[in-house]
Amino acid sequence: MNQTIADAGSAPAIQLLTRNAELTTPLRPLLLAQGFMLETFETPERLTGAHPSSPALLLVDLDALPDADRLGVLIAHTQQRDGQPIPLVCLASGSDIRFRLAAMRAGATAYLQMPMEIEELSDRLLNLAGKQAASSDRVLVVDDQPVAALFAARVLESAGMLTERVGDALAVLDALDAFVPDLVLMDLHMPGASGIELTRIIREQDRFADLPIIFLSAELDAEQQMAALRVGGDDFLAKPVAPDHLVACVRQRLVRARERARRQAGPDAIDALTGLASLGRLLGRLGQLIGRGGADADRRALVVLDLAGEEAALMRLAVAVAESCGASDLAARVGERSLAVLIRRDDAASLARAGVQLAEALSRAGFASDPGRAVGIGWCTLANSGGDAVTLMSRAAKAARSARKTGDGLPLGYGCDPVPARTSDQDAVSTAILTERLQLLFEPMVSLIPAPSARYEVSPRLQTSDGELLLPAAFMPIARRCGLAERLDAWLLANALDALAACRDAGRPAQLFLYQSLVGAGRDDWVDRVRDEINRRDLFCLRPVIQFQVDEAAADTALAADRVARLARLGIPVCLNGVDADDASERVLASVPGAFARLSRTLVQSLDVELLAELVQRLRERRLAVIAGGVDSPETIARLCRAGVDLLQGPFVQPPSAVMDYDFSGVDES
């Protein structure tokens, strides 16, 4: 039987005192979806005069009180009315210490600084209310054919899910607000609006950015199916679909969405000092957005604020930033004396204006005139992220430090640094390698067939003296020219194996792919050194995959073939990176017996499916597993799957991360 919003009458209540309809309207459906009703009151008198209901939580917007003293009186009346203590949460839009003292004296469980992302507020309230049991999964079925909609609904209901059916395409947004689904099952062709048009509208709203959408349609045209995935569809099922396959697909998407939400709202999602989001939460959100790509990347930017003051000044800055943020902005603490805000505006000019407005707000709060509270504001668009969240953060932070040095209080965009560089790129890279200013990131590789373990490519970053993290393509050629390739190889090998041993010790074994230059491999004792490093950490059963570049191997195929053969005798496989459809790649493949071949990114993006399939087939005939990187959209995934590629990686799968935490739930670990 279908359940709608009217069925929620017996749900526990959260009572909210507020005059802010912009807060209650989006908050109510989020709480209802998790089994809590929201009762709202515009005045203290209406709250104290309400019939006793033993709410799970009392939420007070301090802007609804005439003064701080009224809070204690209100709580006393409310507790007397209900006859038992009720957890109190206060929402504060300002920094008046009198309200904070009143909240503390009234026994408030939490004091939340507004504005806050509505999803984050909902998560905090649910945790504070002690939510225990998970509600049934809710699926909105959108189909103008009643029989088809009823079939899908009955199949999902038989699997224990709650469903709601919508036959009018123009009523979908209202249904989303009322039913608050965990997933949408969307038809493609409907009168009034197509499924593609509806999905585009849904995805334009941040609160539905991660809502799983599965298309279910009789459409067989591959271009139409790809168009559905391009606008934000998570999967495409062709009618008629077997009931067990429909249930399995829906459950798989729900599990992924739930795990993503769990990571975003876990105990480490909030910074204890400032009350803002944590660095981990912000990086996770950035990773999702960068992986999604698209035109929206030009309308989003990361703004970093670099502070000269100490902890007390950081807390005051956090309050000022929170007061200046829009409802959809995500503010986070990202360093000992730095904050960041993820913003979205209509265009590039609006992004720049947002930075100026933030600078003006901080100036009014005293952060421009006081040398001990000077703040540098720098920003970088997601389109200029370099492909991963960590690099984006470093670029925005670099701009912020440069802005603070200028001392004019104006924001600075990445790439517009007015402070002249004092060293050449070659000197900067050499110094960073010699002083080991390097970091390891890990990029997951997803297998399209069952695999024995999780797989990651080690993706190093080099930190320059101004704090920017350089991508391998920017610093590895310089390292070779400066004669530092061997030193870089040794650092990368040792630190990657240390990370691999840590994974093993934590019960999360993985297979790592790590690059080594053929310059370093030219030493007679190089293979013995690799073996000794592995043995020293007892990694006999978790040997890494060594990666060589095809263009380096082409310069000395005899050396490459010898090193690959010697590694093979130790049970260490080799991956050839940058394979292309050219003569140089063919010569290397004919002479060097690797185990994996990674296609060049240019080839992945440019070659049509038929030619790509032919190349993949030739590689497989050489017993090579084929890897495709740079995957940035569902359309690219579909092309690569049809071409027969074995492993996928790229920002759409997950951008490189400082931790190996990708959900390989589909991996066969037997």
C-alpha positions as CSV (number, residue, x, y, z in Angstrom):
1,M,0.0,0.0,0.0
2,N,1.4,3.4,-0.9
3,Q,2.4,5.7,1.9
4,T,2.2,9.5,1.5
5,I,2.9,12.4,3.8
6,A,-0.5,12.0,5.4
7,D,0.5,8.7,6.9
8,A,3.1,10.4,9.2
9,G,0.8,11.4,12.0
10,S,2.2,9.0,14.5
11,A,5.8,10.1,14.0
12,P,7.8,11.7,16.9
13,A,7.9,15.5,16.8
14,I,10.5,18.2,16.7
15,Q,9.1,21.5,17.9
16,L,10.5,24.6,16.3
17,L,10.0,28.2,17.4
18,T,10.8,30.5,14.4
19,R,9.4,33.2,12.1
20,N,11.6,32.1,9.2
21,A,9.5,30.2,6.6
22,E,12.7,29.8,4.5
23,L,14.0,27.5,7.2
24,T,10.8,25.4,7.9
25,T,9.8,24.8,4.3
26,P,12.9,22.8,3.2
27,L,13.6,21.3,6.7
28,R,10.2,19.7,7.2
29,P,10.4,17.1,4.3
30,L,14.0,16.2,5.3
31,L,12.9,15.3,8.8
32,L,9.8,13.6,7.7
33,A,11.8,11.3,5.4
34,Q,13.6,10.1,8.5
35,G,10.5,9.6,10.6
36,F,10.1,12.9,12.4
37,M,7.4,15.5,12.2
38,L,8.2,19.2,12.4
39,E,5.8,21.3,14.5
40,T,6.3,25.0,14.0
41,F,5.3,28.0,16.2
42,E,5.8,31.7,15.3
43,T,5.7,33.1,18.8
44,P,6.8,32.0,22.3
45,E,3.1,32.3,23.4
46,R,1.9,29.8,20.8
47,L,4.7,27.3,21.8
48,T,3.9,27.5,25.5
49,G,0.2,27.3,24.8
50,A,0.4,24.2,22.6
51,H,-1.0,20.9,23.7
52,P,1.6,18.7,25.5
53,S,3.2,16.3,23.0
54,S,6.5,15.2,24.5
55,P,8.6,16.2,21.5
56,A,11.9,14.5,20.8
57,L,13.6,17.9,20.5
58,L,12.8,21.6,21.2
59,L,14.4,23.8,18.6
60,V,14.5,27.6,19.2
61,D,15.5,30.2,16.6
62,L,16.8,32.9,18.9
63,D,15.7,35.6,16.3
64,A,12.1,34.7,17.4
65,L,12.8,36.0,20.9
66,P,12.6,39.7,21.9
67,D,15.7,39.4,24.2
68,A,18.0,36.8,25.7
69,D,16.2,36.7,29.0
70,R,13.1,35.3,27.5
71,L,14.8,32.0,26.6
72,G,15.1,30.8,30.3
73,V,11.4,31.7,30.9
74,L,10.3,29.9,27.8
75,I,12.2,26.8,28.6
76,A,10.8,26.8,32.2
77,H,7.2,27.1,30.9
78,T,7.7,24.4,28.3
79,Q,9.3,21.9,30.7
80,Q,6.4,22.5,33.2
81,R,3.9,22.0,30.4
82,D,5.3,18.7,29.2
83,G,6.2,17.4,32.6
84,Q,9.6,16.1,31.6
85,P,12.9,17.5,30.3
86,I,13.1,18.1,26.6
87,P,16.5,18.4,24.8
88,L,17.0,22.0,23.7
89,V,18.8,23.2,20.6
90,C,19.3,26.9,19.9
91,L,19.8,28.4,16.4
92,A,21.8,31.7,16.4
93,S,22.2,33.9,13.4
94,G,24.3,36.5,15.3
95,S,27.3,36.5,17.6
96,D,25.7,38.1,20.7
97,I,27.3,36.5,23.7
98,R,24.3,37.2,25.8
99,F,22.3,34.6,23.8
100,R,25.1,32.1,24.1
101,L,25.1,32.6,27.8
102,A,21.3,32.3,28.0
103,A,21.4,29.0,26.0
104,M,24.1,27.6,28.3
105,R,22.1,28.6,31.4
106,A,18.9,27.1,29.9
107,G,20.7,23.8,29.5
108,A,20.9,23.8,25.7
109,T,22.2,20.5,24.3
110,A,23.6,22.3,21.2
111,Y,24.1,25.9,20.0
112,L,24.1,25.9,16.2
113,Q,25.4,28.9,14.2
114,M,23.3,29.8,11.2
115,P,23.2,29.9,8.3
116,M,23.9,26.3,7.8
117,E,23.2,24.0,4.8
118,I,19.7,22.6,5.4
119,E,20.9,19.0,4.9
120,E,23.6,19.6,7.5
121,L,21.0,21.0,10.0
122,S,18.7,18.1,9.4
123,D,21.5,15.6,10.1
124,R,22.5,17.4,13.3
125,L,18.9,17.5,14.6
126,L,18.4,13.8,13.8
127,N,21.5,12.9,15.7
128,L,20.5,15.0,18.7
129,A,17.0,13.6,18.7
130,G,18.5,10.1,19.1
131,K,17.1,8.6,15.8
132,Q,17.6,4.9,16.1
133,A,15.6,2.9,13.5
134,A,16.0,3.5,9.8
135,S,12.8,4.0,7.8
136,S,11.9,2.0,4.7
137,D,13.4,3.2,1.4
138,R,11.1,5.5,-0.5
139,V,10.9,5.4,-4.3
140,L,9.0,7.9,-6.4
141,V,7.8,6.2,-9.7
142,V,7.3,8.8,-12.5
143,D,5.5,7.3,-15.5
144,D,2.5,8.5,-17.4
145,Q,1.5,4.9,-18.2
146,P,-0.6,3.7,-15.2
147,V,0.0,0.0,-15.8
148,A,3.8,0.4,-16.1
149,A,3.9,2.6,-13.0
150,L,1.8,0.2,-11.0
151,F,4.0,-2.8,-12.1
152,A,7.2,-1.0,-10.9
153,A,5.6,0.1,-7.7
154,R,4.2,-3.4,-6.8
155,V,7.6,-5.0,-7.5
156,L,9.4,-2.5,-5.3
157,E,6.7,-2.8,-2.5
158,S,7.1,-6.5,-2.5
159,A,10.8,-5.9,-1.7
160,G,9.8,-3.8,1.4
161,M,10.0,-0.4,-0.2
162,L,7.5,2.5,0.1
163,T,6.4,3.9,-3.3
164,E,4.5,6.9,-4.6
165,R,3.3,7.1,-8.2
166,V,3.2,10.3,-10.3
167,G,1.6,10.2,-13.7
168,D,1.7,14.0,-14.5
169,A,5.3,15.1,-15.3
170,L,4.5,18.6,-14.3
171,A,3.7,17.4,-10.7
172,V,7.1,15.9,-10.0
173,L,8.6,18.8,-8.1
174,D,5.6,18.9,-5.8
175,A,5.8,15.1,-5.3
176,L,9.5,15.4,-4.4
177,D,8.7,18.0,-1.7
178,A,5.7,16.0,-0.3
179,F,7.0,12.4,-0.5
180,V,10.7,13.1,0.0
181,P,11.9,10.0,-1.9
182,D,15.3,8.2,-1.5
183,L,15.3,7.4,-5.2
184,V,13.4,8.4,-8.4
185,L,12.4,5.8,-11.1
186,M,11.9,8.0,-14.1
187,D,10.2,7.3,-17.5
188,L,11.9,8.9,-20.5
189,H,9.0,9.9,-22.7
190,M,6.0,11.7,-21.2
191,P,3.6,14.4,-22.3
192,G,4.2,17.8,-20.8
193,A,7.9,17.2,-20.0
194,S,10.4,14.5,-20.9
195,G,12.3,12.6,-18.2
196,I,15.5,14.3,-19.5
197,E,14.0,17.7,-19.0
198,L,12.7,16.8,-15.5
199,T,16.1,15.4,-14.5
200,R,17.9,18.6,-15.6
201,I,15.5,20.7,-13.5
202,I,15.9,18.4,-10.5
203,R,19.7,18.4,-10.7
204,E,19.8,22.2,-10.8
205,Q,18.7,22.2,-7.1
206,D,21.5,21.5,-4.7
207,R,19.2,19.6,-2.3
208,F,18.6,17.0,-5.0
209,A,22.1,16.9,-6.3
210,D,22.7,13.4,-4.9
211,L,19.2,12.0,-5.3
212,P,19.6,8.7,-7.3
213,I,17.6,8.8,-10.5
214,I,17.2,5.6,-12.5
215,F,15.6,5.8,-16.0
216,L,13.1,3.0,-16.9
217,S,12.0,3.3,-20.5
218,A,11.3,1.3,-23.7
219,E,13.7,3.6,-25.5
220,L,16.3,1.5,-27.4
221,D,18.2,4.3,-29.1
222,A,21.7,4.5,-27.6
223,E,22.0,8.3,-28.1
224,Q,18.8,8.9,-26.2
225,Q,20.0,6.6,-23.4
226,M,23.3,8.5,-23.2
227,A,21.5,11.8,-23.2
228,A,19.6,10.6,-20.1
229,L,22.8,9.8,-18.3
230,R,24.5,13.0,-19.4
231,V,21.9,15.2,-17.6
232,G,22.4,13.3,-14.3
233,G,20.7,9.9,-14.6
234,D,22.5,7.3,-12.5
235,D,21.4,4.3,-14.6
236,F,19.2,3.3,-17.5
237,L,17.0,0.2,-17.5
238,A,15.2,-0.9,-20.7
239,K,11.5,-2.0,-20.5
240,P,10.5,-4.7,-20.0
241,V,12.7,-5.3,-17.0
242,A,12.8,-8.5,-14.9
243,P,11.5,-7.8,-11.4
244,D,14.6,-9.2,-9.7
245,H,16.8,-7.0,-11.8
246,L,14.8,-3.9,-11.1
247,V,14.9,-4.5,-7.3
248,A,18.7,-5.3,-7.4
249,C,19.4,-2.1,-9.4
250,V,17.3,0.1,-7.1
251,R,18.9,-1.4,-4.0
252,Q,22.4,-1.0,-5.3
253,R,21.8,2.7,-6.0
254,L,20.2,3.2,-2.6
255,V,23.2,1.5,-0.8
256,R,25.6,3.8,-2.6
257,A,23.6,6.9,-1.8
258,R,23.3,5.9,1.8
259,E,27.0,5.3,2.2
260,R,27.7,8.6,0.6
261,A,25.4,10.4,3.0
262,R,26.9,8.5,6.0
263,R,30.3,9.7,5.1
264,Q,29.1,13.3,4.8
265,A,27.2,13.3,8.1
266,G,29.4,11.2,10.2
267,P,30.9,12.2,13.6
268,D,33.9,13.9,11.8
269,A,31.7,16.1,9.6
270,I,31.7,19.1,12.0
271,D,34.7,20.9,13.3
272,A,34.5,21.1,17.1
273,L,36.1,24.5,17.5
274,T,34.2,26.6,14.9
275,G,31.0,24.6,14.5
276,L,31.6,24.7,10.7
277,A,31.9,21.7,8.5
278,S,35.2,19.7,8.7
279,L,37.9,19.5,6.1
280,G,36.9,15.9,5.3
281,R,33.3,16.8,4.6
282,L,34.3,19.7,2.3
283,L,36.7,17.5,0.4
284,G,34.1,14.9,-0.1
285,R,31.6,17.4,-1.5
286,L,34.3,18.9,-3.8
287,G,35.1,15.4,-5.0
288,Q,31.5,14.7,-5.9
289,L,31.2,18.0,-7.8
290,I,34.5,17.7,-9.6
291,G,33.6,14.2,-10.7
292,R,30.3,15.3,-12.0
293,G,31.9,18.1,-14.1
294,G,29.8,19.9,-16.6
295,A,29.1,23.6,-17.1
296,D,28.2,24.0,-13.5
297,A,32.0,23.9,-12.7
298,D,32.3,27.4,-14.0
299,R,29.6,28.6,-11.6
300,R,31.1,27.1,-8.5
301,A,34.2,28.2,-6.6
302,L,36.1,27.4,-3.5
303,V,37.0,30.5,-1.4
304,V,39.8,30.2,1.1
305,L,40.3,32.6,4.0
306,D,43.9,32.8,5.4
307,L,44.0,34.4,8.8
308,A,47.0,36.0,10.5
309,G,45.5,35.8,14.0
310,E,45.3,33.0,16.7
311,E,42.5,30.7,17.8
312,A,40.3,33.4,19.3
313,A,40.4,35.4,16.1
314,L,39.6,32.2,14.1
315,M,36.4,31.7,16.2
316,R,35.4,35.3,15.5
317,L,36.2,34.8,11.8
318,A,34.0,31.7,11.7
319,V,31.1,33.6,13.1
320,A,31.6,36.4,10.6
321,V,31.8,34.0,7.7
322,A,28.8,32.0,8.8
323,E,26.8,35.3,9.0
324,S,27.9,36.2,5.4
325,C,27.2,32.9,3.8
326,G,24.2,32.1,1.7
327,A,21.9,29.2,2.6
328,S,23.4,27.0,-0.1
329,D,27.1,27.8,0.7
330,L,29.2,25.3,2.6
331,A,31.7,26.8,5.1
332,A,34.4,24.6,6.6
333,R,37.5,24.8,8.7
334,V,40.4,23.6,6.5
335,G,43.5,24.5,8.5
336,E,44.9,25.7,11.8
337,R,44.1,29.3,10.8
338,S,42.1,29.0,7.7
339,L,38.5,28.6,6.6
340,A,36.9,27.8,3.2
341,V,33.5,28.4,1.6
342,L,32.1,26.5,-1.3
343,I,29.9,28.8,-3.3
344,R,27.7,28.6,-6.3
345,R,26.6,31.7,-8.3
346,D,25.0,32.4,-11.7
347,D,28.2,33.1,-13.6
348,A,31.9,34.0,-13.3
349,A,31.2,37.7,-12.6
350,S,28.8,36.7,-9.8
351,L,31.5,34.5,-8.3
352,A,34.0,37.5,-8.3
353,R,31.3,39.7,-6.7
354,A,30.7,37.2,-4.0
355,G,34.3,37.4,-3.0
356,V,34.2,41.1,-2.9
357,Q,31.0,41.0,-0.8
358,L,32.7,38.6,1.6
359,A,35.7,40.9,1.9
360,E,33.4,43.9,2.7
361,A,31.6,41.9,5.3
362,L,34.8,40.9,7.0
363,S,36.1,44.5,6.9
364,R,32.9,45.6,8.7
365,A,33.7,43.0,11.3
366,G,37.1,44.4,11.9
367,F,39.2,41.9,9.9
368,A,40.9,44.5,7.7
369,S,42.2,47.2,10.0
370,D,43.6,45.0,12.8
371,P,47.0,43.5,11.8
372,G,46.4,40.6,14.2
373,R,43.2,39.7,12.4
374,A,44.3,40.4,8.8
375,V,42.6,37.9,6.4
376,G,43.6,37.0,2.8
377,I,40.8,35.9,0.6
378,G,41.6,33.7,-2.4
379,W,39.4,31.7,-4.7
380,C,39.5,29.1,-7.5
381,T,36.7,27.8,-9.7
382,L,36.0,24.1,-9.8
383,A,36.7,24.3,-13.6
384,N,40.3,25.1,-12.7
385,S,40.6,22.4,-10.1
386,G,43.2,20.3,-11.8
387,G,40.9,17.3,-11.5
388,D,40.9,16.7,-7.8
389,A,39.7,18.3,-4.6
390,V,43.1,18.5,-2.9
391,T,44.7,20.4,-5.8
392,L,41.7,22.8,-5.9
393,M,42.2,23.5,-2.2
394,S,45.9,24.2,-2.6
395,R,45.2,26.6,-5.5
396,A,42.6,28.6,-3.6
397,A,44.8,28.6,-0.5
398,K,47.8,29.9,-2.6
399,A,45.7,32.7,-3.9
400,A,44.5,33.5,-0.3
401,R,48.1,33.7,1.0
402,S,49.1,36.0,-1.9
403,A,46.0,38.2,-1.1
404,R,47.1,38.5,2.5
405,K,50.6,39.6,1.5
406,T,49.2,42.4,-0.7
407,G,47.4,43.8,2.4
408,D,44.7,45.6,0.4
409,G,41.9,43.4,1.7
410,L,40.7,42.5,-1.8
411,P,40.1,38.9,-2.9
412,L,42.4,37.3,-5.4
413,G,41.6,34.6,-7.9
414,Y,44.0,31.7,-8.6
415,G,46.2,32.6,-11.5
416,C,46.1,36.3,-10.8
417,D,49.0,36.4,-8.2
418,P,50.4,39.9,-8.0
419,V,53.4,38.7,-5.9
420,P,56.3,37.9,-8.3
421,A,57.8,34.5,-8.1
422,R,61.4,34.5,-6.8
423,T,62.5,31.2,-8.2
424,S,62.1,29.4,-11.5
425,D,59.8,26.3,-11.8
426,Q,62.9,24.2,-12.1
427,D,64.4,25.5,-8.8
428,A,61.0,25.2,-7.0
429,V,60.6,21.6,-8.1
430,S,64.2,20.6,-7.3
431,T,63.9,22.2,-3.8
432,A,60.6,20.4,-3.1
433,I,61.9,17.0,-4.1
434,L,65.2,17.4,-2.2
435,T,63.2,18.5,1.0
436,E,60.6,15.8,0.3
437,R,57.6,18.2,0.1
438,L,55.6,15.5,-1.5
439,Q,52.2,14.0,-0.8
440,L,50.5,10.7,-1.9
441,L,47.0,10.6,-3.2
442,F,45.2,7.5,-4.3
443,E,42.8,7.1,-7.2
444,P,40.5,4.1,-7.2
445,M,40.3,1.8,-10.2
446,V,37.0,0.1,-10.7
447,S,36.9,-3.3,-12.4
448,L,34.1,-4.2,-14.8
449,I,34.5,-7.8,-13.9
450,P,34.9,-9.5,-10.4
451,A,38.4,-8.6,-9.0
452,P,40.4,-10.2,-6.1
453,S,40.9,-6.9,-4.3
454,A,40.5,-3.1,-4.2
455,R,42.9,-1.3,-6.7
456,Y,44.3,2.2,-6.5
457,E,46.8,4.1,-8.6
458,V,49.3,6.1,-6.5
459,S,49.0,9.8,-7.6
460,P,51.8,11.9,-6.1
461,R,51.6,15.7,-5.6
462,L,54.5,18.1,-5.1
463,Q,54.1,21.1,-2.8
464,T,55.8,24.2,-3.9
465,S,57.1,26.8,-1.5
466,D,53.9,28.9,-1.9
467,G,51.8,25.9,-1.0
468,E,50.3,24.9,-4.4
469,L,50.2,21.1,-5.1
470,L,51.5,20.3,-8.6
471,L,50.2,17.4,-10.6
472,P,52.7,14.7,-11.8
473,A,52.6,16.0,-15.4
474,A,53.9,19.3,-14.1
475,F,56.8,18.2,-12.0
476,M,58.0,14.8,-13.2
477,P,59.5,16.0,-16.5
478,I,61.4,18.7,-14.5
479,A,62.6,16.0,-12.1
480,R,64.1,14.0,-15.0
481,R,65.8,17.1,-16.5
482,C,67.3,18.0,-13.1
483,G,68.6,14.4,-12.5
484,L,66.3,13.8,-9.6
485,A,64.2,11.0,-11.1
486,E,65.9,8.3,-9.0
487,R,65.4,10.3,-5.8
488,L,61.7,10.8,-6.6
489,D,61.3,7.1,-7.5
490,A,62.8,6.0,-4.2
491,W,60.5,8.3,-2.2
492,L,57.4,7.2,-4.1
493,L,58.3,3.5,-3.8
494,A,59.0,3.7,0.0
495,N,56.0,5.8,0.9
496,A,53.6,3.8,-1.4
497,L,54.7,0.6,0.2
498,D,54.3,2.1,3.7
499,A,50.7,3.0,2.8
500,L,50.1,-0.5,1.4
501,A,51.4,-2.1,4.7
502,A,49.1,0.2,6.7
503,C,46.1,-1.0,4.6
504,R,47.1,-4.6,5.3
505,D,47.4,-4.0,9.0
506,A,44.0,-2.3,9.1
507,G,42.4,-5.3,7.4
508,R,41.8,-3.5,4.1
509,P,44.3,-5.1,1.6
510,A,44.6,-3.5,-1.8
511,Q,46.6,-3.6,-5.0
512,L,48.6,-0.4,-5.7
513,F,49.8,0.8,-9.1
514,L,52.9,3.0,-8.7
515,Y,55.1,4.8,-11.3
516,Q,58.8,4.3,-11.6
517,S,61.0,6.0,-14.2
518,L,63.1,3.9,-16.5
519,V,65.9,6.3,-15.7
520,G,66.0,5.0,-12.2
521,A,65.3,1.5,-13.4
522,G,68.5,1.7,-15.4
523,R,70.6,1.0,-12.4
524,D,71.8,-2.6,-12.2
525,D,70.6,-3.1,-8.7
526,W,67.2,-1.4,-9.2
527,V,65.1,-4.7,-9.3
528,D,66.9,-5.9,-6.1
529,R,66.1,-2.7,-4.3
530,V,62.4,-3.0,-5.2
531,R,62.4,-6.6,-3.9
532,D,64.2,-5.6,-0.7
533,E,61.7,-2.8,0.0
534,I,58.8,-5.2,-0.5
535,N,60.4,-7.9,1.7
536,R,61.2,-5.4,4.4
537,R,57.5,-4.7,4.9
538,D,56.4,-8.4,4.5
539,L,54.3,-7.5,1.5
540,F,54.9,-10.8,-0.3
541,C,51.2,-11.3,-1.0
542,L,50.5,-7.7,-1.8
543,R,53.1,-6.9,-4.4
544,P,52.5,-3.6,-6.1
545,V,52.1,-3.1,-9.9
546,I,55.0,-1.1,-11.3
547,Q,54.1,1.4,-14.0
548,F,56.4,2.5,-16.8
549,Q,55.5,5.1,-19.4
550,V,55.3,3.9,-23.0
551,D,57.2,6.9,-24.3
552,E,60.1,6.1,-21.9
553,A,60.0,2.4,-22.8
554,A,60.1,3.3,-26.6
555,A,63.4,5.1,-26.1
556,D,65.1,1.9,-24.8
557,T,62.8,-1.2,-25.4
558,A,65.7,-3.6,-24.5
559,L,66.0,-2.1,-21.0
560,A,62.3,-2.0,-20.5
561,A,61.9,-5.7,-21.6
562,D,64.7,-6.8,-19.3
563,R,63.3,-5.0,-16.2
564,V,59.8,-6.3,-16.9
565,A,61.1,-9.9,-17.2
566,R,63.1,-9.6,-14.0
567,L,60.1,-8.2,-12.1
568,A,57.9,-11.0,-13.5
569,R,60.3,-13.6,-12.0
570,L,59.6,-11.9,-8.6
571,G,55.8,-12.0,-9.2
572,I,55.6,-8.2,-9.7
573,P,53.4,-7.2,-12.6
574,V,54.0,-4.2,-14.8
575,C,51.5,-1.7,-16.3
576,L,52.4,0.2,-19.5
577,N,51.0,3.8,-19.2
578,G,50.0,6.0,-22.1
579,V,49.3,3.3,-24.8
580,D,48.1,4.9,-28.0
581,A,47.2,3.7,-31.5
582,D,50.6,4.6,-32.9
583,D,53.8,2.9,-34.0
584,A,55.8,3.7,-30.9
585,S,53.2,2.0,-28.7
586,E,53.1,-1.0,-31.0
587,R,56.9,-1.4,-30.8
588,V,56.8,-1.4,-27.0
589,L,53.9,-3.8,-26.8
590,A,55.6,-6.2,-29.1
591,S,58.8,-6.2,-27.0
592,V,57.7,-5.6,-23.4
593,P,55.4,-8.3,-21.9
594,G,53.4,-6.3,-19.4
595,A,50.3,-7.4,-17.5
596,F,48.3,-4.1,-17.8
597,A,48.0,-1.4,-20.4
598,R,46.6,2.0,-19.6
599,L,45.2,3.9,-22.6
600,S,46.2,7.5,-23.1
601,R,43.6,10.0,-22.0
602,T,43.6,11.7,-25.4
603,L,42.8,8.4,-27.0
604,V,40.0,7.6,-24.5
605,Q,38.3,10.9,-25.2
606,S,38.8,11.1,-29.0
607,L,38.5,7.6,-30.4
608,D,35.1,6.3,-31.5
609,V,33.7,3.1,-30.0
610,E,34.5,0.8,-33.0
611,L,38.2,1.9,-33.3
612,L,38.5,1.8,-29.5
613,A,37.1,-1.7,-29.4
614,E,39.5,-2.9,-32.0
615,L,42.5,-1.5,-30.0
616,V,41.2,-3.1,-26.8
617,Q,40.8,-6.5,-28.6
618,R,44.4,-6.3,-29.9
619,L,45.6,-5.5,-26.3
620,R,43.7,-8.4,-24.9
621,E,45.2,-10.8,-27.5
622,R,48.5,-9.8,-25.9
623,R,47.0,-10.9,-22.5
624,L,46.9,-7.4,-21.2
625,A,44.2,-6.1,-19.0
626,V,43.1,-2.7,-20.3
627,I,42.7,0.4,-18.1
628,A,41.0,3.7,-19.1
629,G,41.6,6.8,-17.1
630,G,40.1,10.3,-17.2
631,V,36.5,9.0,-17.0
632,D,34.5,12.2,-16.5
633,S,30.9,11.3,-17.4
634,P,28.4,8.4,-17.6
635,E,28.6,8.8,-21.4
636,T,32.4,8.0,-21.3
637,I,31.8,5.0,-19.1
638,A,29.2,3.7,-21.6
639,R,31.6,4.0,-24.5
640,L,34.4,2.3,-22.6
641,C,32.1,-0.5,-21.5
642,R,31.0,-1.2,-25.1
643,A,34.6,-1.2,-26.1
644,G,35.5,-3.9,-23.6
645,V,37.8,-2.0,-21.2
646,D,38.6,-3.9,-18.0
647,L,39.3,-1.1,-15.5
648,L,38.0,2.5,-15.2
649,Q,39.3,5.5,-13.2
650,G,38.8,9.2,-13.3
651,P,36.9,12.1,-11.6
652,F,33.5,10.6,-12.3
653,V,34.5,7.4,-10.4
654,Q,36.3,9.3,-7.7
655,P,39.0,12.0,-7.8
656,P,42.3,11.2,-6.1
657,S,42.0,11.3,-2.3
658,A,44.5,11.3,0.6
659,V,42.9,8.1,1.9
660,M,41.9,4.8,0.3
661,D,38.3,4.7,1.2
662,Y,36.4,4.0,-2.0
663,D,33.4,1.8,-1.7
664,F,34.3,-1.4,-3.6
665,S,31.1,-3.1,-2.6
666,G,30.8,-4.7,-5.9
667,V,34.2,-6.4,-5.7
668,D,34.2,-10.1,-5.3
669,E,36.5,-10.8,-2.4
670,S,36.1,-14.6,-2.3
